[in-house]
Amino acid sequence: MSNHGETRSPAVEPQHQFDNLKQQHESTAIGMWSFLVTEILFFGALFVAYVVYRFSYPQAFAEGSHHLDVLLGGVNTVVLISSSLTMALAVAASSEGKNKLTAIFLVLTIVLGLAFLGIKAVEYTHKFHEHLVPGAHFAPHGAHDPQHMQIFFSLYFAMTGMHALHMVIGIVTLCVLTCMALFGKFSRDYYSPIELTGLYWHFVDIVWIFLFPLLYLIGRHG
């Protein structure tokens, strides 16, 4: 038994295609960073589309921003930043072989992630009742340019929807890692799944840090 009641996990052997755990870790890290680059390109295209249309129809986009709930968006920002902290603590705990502590921080991260999605679901429900979902029933109250405001909400649902999907994937992955931690699968020599998932989670958080001001804040003073 190790400190704090942690059970040391058995020695982990590298996969057959690697010479040692260090080489395996470096290879998987390169793979994750390559994946994140493709994600940056994907979200980058959405951000470019948003900026182009924002400059093309500034009044319609400003009106659209006024229909978003800044309070809920702000709370979600705090929730997501907090989840980044718990994820970082999970990585730190796993690097010391503290599997039980790792599981606790992973569960906290999952709870915060679910809280984020729950708040986002509340926002989506409000938009549905306010007839702000793009389509045949789109009818914003008092809008001066509903046609171009619909572009704003199309981008809003596309960007926040894809972000939410990435959150769901992250939460499912964290659930698997939590089970692995509870079974004592991680040690000082092997914790790369936690570390690489942490990179993914932080990336998703950073995307929201850009989404929140772009969608909720810019143009509201008008």
Protein Blocks (a to p, Z undefined) as FASTA:
>chain_A
ZZhhiacdddddddfkbmbfklmmmmmmmmmmmmmmmmmmmmmmmmmmmmmmmmmmmmlm
mmmmmmpcfklmmmmmmmmmmmmmmmmmmmmmmmnopaklmmmmmmmmmmmmmmmmmmmm
mmmmmmmmnopagcjklccehiablmlmmmmmmmmmmmmmmmmmmmmmmmmmmmmmmmmm
mnopacfkloklmmmmmmmmmmmmmmmmmmmmmmmmgoplZZ
